[in-house]
Amino acid sequence: MKIGSILENQNLEKRIAITPGLVKKYITLGFEINLIENYGTHLGVTDEQFKGMGVKISKDESEILSSSDIIVQLGMLSDDKISKMRENQTLIGVLNPYKNKEQLVNLAKKKINLFSLELLPRITRAQSMDILSSQANLAGYKAVIESFANFEKAIPMMMTAAGTVPAAKVLVVGAGVAGLQAVATAKRMGAIVFGTDVRMASKEQVESLGGKFLTVDGSENMETEGGYAKEASEEFKKKQEELLADTLKKIDIVVCTALIPGKKAPIIIKDHMISNMQSGSVIYDLAAVQGGNTAFTEADKIIEKNGVKIMGESNILNKLPISASNLYAKNVFNFIENLYDKDQKKININLEDEIISKTLIK
């Protein structure tokens, strides 16, 4: 079987779905790998390196899209690329069914098997394929680095002959994978760290990393069966808002990570809260691409309100494309290995397998 991949729109996405470290494993499984010319050049991987591993490099994007049995990507293909595909192929990536309904309908008409990896169930057996966790880990780390780079004071406490520099106070809003990595990273760099989340299960995790968990009195567990945060009640939101408003007055850096799958990001930090923050504070909003967790967030811009910098990017992983690609490519390989029947040398869409049934877009 042939497995292929082409470059994403480089202005939006620098990650790749097949990295050199996985080539031998694919070939061992019985795959022939077809990649577009200059597939990894921007990440320091030459076509010659790929060829030396047994990869076929093509200048013709149409050939790869039409001849590959399995196509692996990061995001959804554009309409012109979809038109080059044929029946009974398999497309694997982050297809975002909430946003890309029209393209998915066009692909379904061609009887193409569609697997969207962000829909993976949160079960133990799927952990090695969990692209949301692997990518969110890096995003949480990088968000802290970016916010610290824009904060014009020292982060750790420093005791000098000239006086003591106090440690920066960091608040992480949302204690999922990205949030917990942000807590850990900020703590390692010497900050005093606080974390908050609607899921009470996060309290122990935040505290195990050295953070202080902010708890709304009378909190109930706001966690779905799949392990995601669900939308809070109006009463909870009011209590949370009061706690945040008071806490933010003494916070230097805020990292926002709160997202609800398939919906606009909830606005958690309101304008009146920002107006009471200390001048020189920084908010890094990882939810910027879905509207943001603050009232002023704009993706790929630094907005300044009352001396507070509010920032966020459409794709923060473009700043860590090598690490992010390596993790994503390994997740994809593990998914394909589970999907592939080695004896029959074909994919096996076993709907009794929860991993396959939950990611298959019907």
C-alpha positions as CSV (number, residue, x, y, z in Angstrom):
1,M,0.0,0.0,0.0
2,K,1.1,3.6,-0.7
3,I,1.0,6.2,2.0
4,G,1.4,9.9,0.9
5,S,1.6,13.4,2.3
6,I,1.9,16.9,0.8
7,L,2.8,20.2,2.3
8,E,0.3,22.3,4.1
9,N,-0.2,26.0,3.4
10,Q,3.1,27.2,4.7
11,N,1.7,30.5,5.8
12,L,-0.6,28.7,8.2
13,E,1.1,25.4,9.1
14,K,4.7,24.4,9.2
15,R,4.3,20.9,10.8
16,I,4.5,17.8,8.7
17,A,2.8,14.4,9.2
18,I,5.7,12.0,8.2
19,T,9.1,12.5,9.8
20,P,12.4,10.7,9.1
21,G,12.2,8.8,12.4
22,L,9.0,7.0,11.2
23,V,10.0,6.1,7.7
24,K,11.6,2.7,8.6
25,K,8.6,1.7,10.7
26,Y,6.2,2.4,7.8
27,I,8.4,0.5,5.4
28,T,8.6,-2.4,7.8
29,L,4.8,-2.5,8.0
30,G,4.8,-2.8,4.2
31,F,4.1,0.7,3.0
32,E,5.6,2.6,0.2
33,I,6.0,6.3,1.1
34,N,5.4,9.1,-1.4
35,L,6.2,12.7,-0.4
36,I,6.1,16.0,-2.3
37,E,9.3,17.7,-3.2
38,N,10.8,19.8,-0.4
39,Y,8.5,18.2,2.1
40,G,10.8,18.6,5.1
41,T,13.3,21.3,3.7
42,H,11.9,24.0,6.0
43,L,12.6,21.8,9.0
44,G,16.1,20.9,7.9
45,V,15.3,17.6,6.3
46,T,16.4,17.3,2.7
47,D,14.8,15.3,-0.1
48,E,18.1,13.4,-0.3
49,Q,17.8,12.3,3.3
50,F,14.2,11.0,2.7
51,K,15.3,9.2,-0.6
52,G,18.2,7.6,1.3
53,M,15.6,6.0,3.6
54,G,13.6,4.6,0.8
55,V,11.0,7.4,0.3
56,K,9.8,8.3,-3.2
57,I,9.9,12.0,-3.8
58,S,7.6,13.5,-6.4
59,K,7.2,17.0,-7.9
60,D,3.6,16.2,-8.9
61,E,1.1,16.9,-6.1
62,S,-1.7,15.4,-8.1
63,E,0.1,12.1,-8.5
64,I,0.5,11.8,-4.7
65,L,-3.1,12.7,-4.1
66,S,-4.5,10.3,-6.7
67,S,-2.2,7.3,-6.2
68,S,-1.8,7.1,-2.5
69,D,-4.0,4.6,-0.6
70,I,-3.7,6.6,2.6
71,I,-3.0,10.3,2.7
72,V,-1.9,11.8,6.1
73,Q,-2.0,15.6,6.7
74,L,-2.3,18.1,9.6
75,G,-5.4,19.9,8.5
76,M,-8.2,19.7,5.9
77,L,-7.3,19.7,2.2
78,S,-8.5,22.5,0.1
79,D,-11.2,22.0,-2.6
80,D,-8.8,21.9,-5.5
81,K,-6.8,19.2,-3.8
82,I,-9.9,17.2,-2.9
83,S,-10.8,17.2,-6.6
84,K,-7.6,15.2,-7.3
85,M,-8.5,12.4,-5.0
86,R,-10.2,9.1,-6.1
87,E,-12.7,6.8,-4.6
88,N,-11.9,4.4,-1.7
89,Q,-8.8,6.3,-0.4
90,T,-8.3,7.1,3.3
91,L,-7.6,10.6,4.6
92,I,-6.2,11.0,8.1
93,G,-5.6,14.3,9.9
94,V,-7.2,16.9,12.0
95,L,-10.3,17.4,9.8
96,N,-12.3,19.6,12.2
97,P,-15.8,18.4,11.3
98,Y,-17.4,21.4,13.1
99,K,-15.7,23.8,10.7
100,N,-15.2,21.8,7.4
101,K,-18.6,20.3,6.7
102,E,-18.7,21.2,3.0
103,Q,-15.3,19.7,2.3
104,L,-16.2,16.6,4.3
105,V,-19.4,16.2,2.3
106,N,-17.4,16.4,-1.0
107,L,-15.0,13.8,0.3
108,A,-17.8,11.5,1.5
109,K,-19.3,11.6,-2.0
110,K,-16.1,10.1,-3.3
111,K,-16.4,7.3,-0.8
112,I,-13.2,8.3,0.9
113,N,-12.6,7.0,4.4
114,L,-12.2,10.0,6.7
115,F,-10.5,9.8,10.1
116,S,-10.2,12.9,12.3
117,L,-7.7,12.4,15.0
118,E,-9.0,15.1,17.4
119,L,-12.0,12.9,17.9
120,L,-10.0,10.1,19.5
121,P,-11.6,8.7,22.7
122,R,-9.7,9.4,25.9
123,I,-9.0,5.8,26.8
124,T,-5.7,4.2,27.8
125,R,-5.2,2.3,24.6
126,A,-5.4,5.6,22.6
127,Q,-2.9,7.6,24.6
128,S,-0.1,6.9,22.1
129,M,-2.3,8.3,19.3
130,D,-3.6,11.3,21.2
131,I,-2.6,14.3,19.0
132,L,-4.5,16.8,21.2
133,S,-2.4,15.9,24.2
134,S,1.0,15.8,22.4
135,Q,0.4,19.1,20.7
136,A,-1.2,20.8,23.8
137,N,1.8,19.8,25.9
138,L,4.1,21.8,23.6
139,A,1.6,24.7,23.3
140,G,1.4,25.1,27.1
141,Y,5.2,25.2,27.4
142,K,5.6,27.7,24.5
143,A,2.8,29.9,25.8
144,V,4.8,30.4,29.0
145,I,8.0,31.1,27.2
146,E,6.3,33.7,24.9
147,S,4.5,35.4,27.8
148,F,7.8,35.6,29.8
149,A,9.6,37.0,26.8
150,N,7.1,39.9,26.7
151,F,7.1,40.5,30.5
152,E,9.6,43.2,31.3
153,K,10.6,42.0,34.7
154,A,12.5,39.0,36.1
155,I,10.6,35.8,36.7
156,P,12.3,34.1,39.7
157,M,12.9,35.8,43.0
158,M,16.4,37.2,43.1
159,M,18.2,38.4,46.3
160,T,20.9,40.8,45.5
161,A,23.0,43.4,47.4
162,A,20.9,46.1,45.8
163,G,17.7,44.5,47.0
164,T,15.3,41.7,46.4
165,V,13.4,41.1,43.1
166,P,10.1,39.4,43.9
167,A,9.1,36.3,42.0
168,A,6.5,36.8,39.2
169,K,3.0,35.6,40.0
170,V,1.4,33.4,37.2
171,L,-2.2,32.3,36.8
172,V,-3.1,29.5,34.5
173,V,-6.7,29.4,33.5
174,G,-7.7,25.9,32.4
175,A,-5.8,22.9,33.8
176,G,-6.0,20.5,30.9
177,V,-2.9,19.2,29.2
178,A,-1.8,22.6,28.0
179,G,-2.6,24.2,31.3
180,L,-0.8,21.7,33.4
181,Q,2.3,22.0,31.2
182,A,2.1,25.8,31.6
183,V,1.9,25.3,35.4
184,A,5.0,23.0,35.4
185,T,7.0,25.3,33.1
186,A,6.3,28.5,35.0
187,K,7.1,26.7,38.3
188,R,10.4,25.4,36.9
189,M,11.3,29.0,35.9
190,G,10.8,30.3,39.4
191,A,7.4,31.8,39.3
192,I,4.7,31.6,42.0
193,V,2.0,29.7,40.1
194,F,-1.8,29.5,40.5
195,G,-4.2,27.4,38.5
196,T,-8.0,27.2,38.1
197,D,-10.4,25.0,36.2
198,V,-14.0,24.0,36.3
199,R,-13.0,20.3,36.7
200,M,-12.3,19.6,40.4
201,A,-10.2,16.6,39.3
202,S,-7.6,19.2,38.2
203,K,-7.0,20.4,41.8
204,E,-4.7,17.5,42.7
205,Q,-2.9,17.7,39.4
206,V,-2.2,21.5,39.7
207,E,-1.0,21.0,43.3
208,S,1.3,18.1,42.4
209,L,3.1,20.4,40.1
210,G,3.7,23.0,42.8
211,G,0.8,25.3,41.9
212,K,-2.0,26.7,44.1
213,F,-5.5,25.7,42.9
214,L,-8.1,28.5,43.1
215,T,-11.4,26.9,44.1
216,V,-14.9,28.5,43.8
217,D,-16.8,27.7,47.0
218,G,-19.5,25.1,46.4
219,S,-17.9,23.9,43.2
220,E,-19.3,20.9,41.3
221,N,-17.3,18.8,38.9
222,M,-17.8,20.2,35.4
223,E,-16.2,17.4,33.5
224,T,-17.7,15.4,30.6
225,E,-17.4,11.6,30.3
226,G,-14.7,12.2,27.7
227,G,-12.5,14.1,30.1
228,Y,-13.2,17.6,28.7
229,A,-14.5,20.7,30.5
230,K,-18.2,21.3,29.9
231,E,-19.9,24.7,30.0
232,A,-20.5,26.0,33.5
233,S,-23.8,27.2,34.9
234,E,-24.5,30.9,35.3
235,E,-24.2,30.7,39.1
236,F,-20.8,29.0,38.8
237,K,-19.7,31.6,36.2
238,K,-20.6,34.4,38.6
239,K,-18.7,32.9,41.5
240,Q,-15.7,32.2,39.3
241,E,-15.8,35.8,37.9
242,E,-15.7,37.2,41.5
243,L,-12.7,35.0,42.4
244,L,-10.8,35.8,39.3
245,A,-11.4,39.5,39.5
246,D,-9.9,39.6,43.0
247,T,-7.0,37.3,42.1
248,L,-6.0,39.1,38.9
249,K,-5.3,42.3,40.8
250,K,-2.1,40.7,42.1
251,I,-1.1,38.5,39.1
252,D,1.7,39.4,36.7
253,I,1.2,36.9,33.9
254,V,-2.0,35.0,32.9
255,V,-2.0,32.0,30.5
256,C,-5.4,31.1,29.2
257,T,-6.1,27.6,27.9
258,A,-9.9,27.2,28.3
259,L,-11.6,25.6,25.2
260,I,-14.8,23.8,24.6
261,P,-14.5,21.4,21.6
262,G,-16.5,22.6,18.6
263,K,-17.6,25.9,20.2
264,K,-16.3,29.5,20.5
265,A,-13.9,29.8,23.4
266,P,-15.6,31.1,26.6
267,I,-14.8,34.7,27.6
268,I,-13.5,34.2,31.2
269,I,-11.4,37.4,31.7
270,K,-13.7,40.3,31.3
271,D,-12.8,43.9,30.5
272,H,-13.4,45.1,34.0
273,M,-11.0,42.5,35.3
274,I,-8.3,43.6,32.9
275,S,-8.7,47.2,33.9
276,N,-7.9,46.3,37.5
277,M,-4.7,44.4,36.6
278,Q,-1.3,45.8,37.2
279,S,0.2,47.8,34.4
280,G,3.0,45.8,32.7
281,S,1.1,42.5,33.2
282,V,0.9,40.0,30.3
283,I,-2.0,37.7,29.2
284,Y,-1.2,34.9,26.7
285,D,-4.4,33.5,25.3
286,L,-4.0,30.0,23.8
287,A,-7.7,30.1,22.9
288,A,-7.1,33.0,20.5
289,V,-7.8,30.9,17.4
290,Q,-11.3,30.2,18.8
291,G,-12.1,33.7,19.8
292,G,-10.1,33.9,23.0
293,N,-10.7,33.8,26.7
294,T,-10.5,37.5,27.1
295,A,-12.7,40.3,25.9
296,F,-10.0,41.8,23.8
297,T,-8.0,38.9,22.3
298,E,-7.1,39.1,18.6
299,A,-5.1,36.2,17.1
300,D,-1.6,37.2,16.0
301,K,-1.7,40.6,17.5
302,I,-0.5,42.2,20.8
303,I,-3.4,44.3,22.2
304,E,-2.6,46.7,25.0
305,K,-5.3,47.7,27.4
306,N,-4.5,49.8,30.5
307,G,-0.9,48.8,30.2
308,V,-1.7,45.1,30.1
309,K,-0.5,43.1,27.0
310,I,-2.9,40.6,25.6
311,M,-1.5,38.2,23.0
312,G,-2.2,34.9,21.3
313,E,-1.5,33.2,18.0
314,S,-3.4,31.3,15.3
315,N,-0.9,28.5,15.6
316,I,1.7,28.7,18.3
317,L,3.1,25.3,17.2
318,N,4.6,27.0,14.2
319,K,7.2,28.2,16.6
320,L,8.1,24.6,17.6
321,P,7.5,22.8,14.2
322,I,10.2,20.2,14.6
323,S,9.2,19.0,18.0
324,A,5.5,19.3,17.2
325,S,6.0,17.4,13.9
326,N,7.9,14.6,15.6
327,L,5.2,14.0,18.1
328,Y,2.3,14.3,15.7
329,A,3.9,12.0,13.2
330,K,4.4,9.3,15.9
331,N,0.7,9.7,16.9
332,V,-0.3,9.2,13.3
333,F,1.9,6.2,12.9
334,N,0.4,4.5,16.0
335,F,-3.1,5.2,14.7
336,I,-2.3,3.7,11.3
337,E,-0.6,0.7,12.9
338,N,-3.9,0.0,14.8
339,L,-5.9,0.5,11.6
340,Y,-3.7,-1.6,9.3
341,D,-4.1,-5.3,8.8
342,K,-0.6,-6.6,8.3
343,D,-1.7,-10.0,7.0
344,Q,-4.2,-8.7,4.5
345,K,-2.0,-5.7,3.7
346,K,-5.0,-3.3,3.8
347,I,-6.8,-1.1,6.3
348,N,-9.4,-2.8,8.5
349,I,-12.2,-0.5,9.5
350,N,-13.3,-2.5,12.5
351,L,-16.2,-0.5,14.0
352,E,-16.1,-2.6,17.2
353,D,-12.8,-0.9,17.9
354,E,-13.7,2.3,19.8
355,I,-10.6,4.1,18.5
356,I,-11.7,3.5,14.9
357,S,-15.4,4.1,15.3
358,K,-15.0,7.4,17.2
359,T,-12.6,8.9,14.7
360,L,-14.3,7.7,11.5
361,I,-16.5,10.5,10.0
362,K,-19.6,8.9,8.6
